[in-house]
């Protein structure tokens, strides 16, 4: 999600659409906070947590600039959908979902 939020923030700034970059900048802050907490608690190292998202965001934005918004959309939607499906899988397989908001 870090990469997706980074890509959409950059896309919104690049196309001058505050309705895109403002919420994604907020979500980028949330993603960064979550990854920082995971690093702080020793789940993974900082590079292993941040580098894939930074790479994904950079590649998606490069596609936006080089190939246009359709290529960007594909590059941004696939990882986003994959992340959502992975979260759904974890919720289904979790022995307890205590503390998870139903909405």
C-alpha positions, -999 to +999 in steps of 0.1 A: +000+000+000+030+023+005+038+021-032+002+026-042-002+057-020+031+071-031+022+066-068-013+081-065+001+111-045+027+117-072+001+113-099-022+138-082+006+163-079+017+157-115-018+162-129-026+190-104-056+172-089-058+179-051-087+155-048-063+127-057-031+138-039-045+151-006-062+118+005-034+097-008-009+119+011-029+112+043-029+074+035+008+076+027+013+090+062-007+061+076+012+035+056+045+050+067+035+050+103+024+013+102+056+003+085+077+023+109+060+006+138+066-028+123+103-019+119+104-006+155+090-039+168+115-059+148+091-075+124+113-067+095+142-043+088+135-008+075+148-016+039+127-048+036+096-028+047+101+004+026+121-005-005+094-026-023+069+002-019+093+029-029+102+009-060+066+002-069+056+039-065+086+050-085+079+025-114+042+034-115+049+072-116+076+066-143+049+048-163+026+077-157+051+102-171+064+080-199+034+060-211+004+080-198-025+076-174-038+042-187-004+026-181-002+043-147-037+031-138-028-005-145+004-002-126-014+013-096-045-009-096-029-043-097-008-040-065-037-023-048-061-051-056-034-077-046-029-060-012-066-059-006-070-096-014-040-104+008-056-085+037-089-103+031-071-137+032-054-128+065-088-119+080-104-151+068-075-173+082-070-154+114-081-173+145-095-141+160-104-108+144-110-090+177-104-053+173-111-053+135-137-027+125-165-043+107-169-015+081 
